[in-house]
């Protein structure tokens, strides 16, 4: 089964539409939750169209990528700490090029500051 192709947009604050077709309508709730829910639903449909993945698949992929980044970060640190002989310059270059980006990605994914 396939979902309605996006982009999905919000009409009148509570209707989620694709083109001229209404896909869903959310109930107005206290404190603007209805509009927030409509934005979330529209965003999920649009992102699913853009990526070809459901929100669950994206969350699973994010978890796998974060783990891979952590493993790469650990491996580079371990190589650098045991840096010996002819490979030391290559490890230093790898560290300089990759380590900072890995740390940025890991911190961002974990909601931490990269300081």
N, C-alpha and C positions, 0 to 999 in steps of 0.2 A: 504494500500500500504506500502511495506517495502523498506528500503534503502539497497544498496549493503553493505554486511558485511565488516568490516574492519579486520585488520588495513588498513587504507588508507595511501599511501605514495606518495611522489612527485618524478617524473621522468623528467629529462631534465629541471628542474626548473619550468615547467609550466603545466605538465600533472599530473593529480591525478589518481592513479591506485589502484586497489585492486587485489592482485595476478598479473596475466598477463592481466587483463582487465582494459582498460582505462575508467574512469568514467566521467572525465571532463578535459577541457583544458582552461587555463586562458590566456588572452591577456597580452603580455608584456606591461608594462606601465612605465611612468616616475618614476624616483627615486626608482626603485625596487618594486613598488607596485604590479606588477604581481606576483613576487615570494612571497611577503607577503600574497597576496590573496590566492595563492596556499597553503601556509602553514596553513592558517586559515581554508580553506575548508577541507584539509586533516585532520586537528585536529578535526574538527566538526564531520566528519564521524567516525573517530577512537573512539572518546569519546562517540558518540551515540551507537556504538557497545559495548563498555566496560560497559556503564551504562544502556543501554536500554532506554535512555531518549534523546529527542531532545534538542538542545541548549535552546529553549524556555522553555521546561519543567524544565530543570536544573536551569534556571534563576528564574522561578516561585518558585521552591523548595527552592532555596537559600534565596529568599525573605521571605518565610514562616519560614524557620529555623532561620533566623536572628531575626525576630519578636518574635519567641518563646524564643530565648536566651535573648533578651531584657526584655521580661516579667518575665522570671525566675530570671534574675539579679535584677530587680526591687523588686520582691517578697522576695528574700533573703535579700536585703538591708532593706526592710520594716520590716521583721521579726527580723532582728538583732537590728534595732533601737528600737523596742518594746520588746526586749529580757527580759522576766521576768520569775522568778520562776524556776521550774524543767526542763523546756525545753531549758534554756539558753545554757547549755553545748552542746546539740545537734545542736542548731542553729550555735554556734561558730564553731563546727566541719564542718558542712555543708558549712559555709562561707569559711573556710580555704581550703577545698577540691575543691569546685566548683567555687567560685567567681573569682579566678584568671584566670581559663580556660575560663569562660564566657567572661570576659573582653578581653582576647586575641582574641577570635573568633569574637567578635563584632568589635573590632578595625581593625582586618584584613579584615573583610567583608566590612567595611566602608572606608578602605584605610587610616586609622589613625595610629599614633604611639601609642604603649601601654606603656606609661611612667607614 
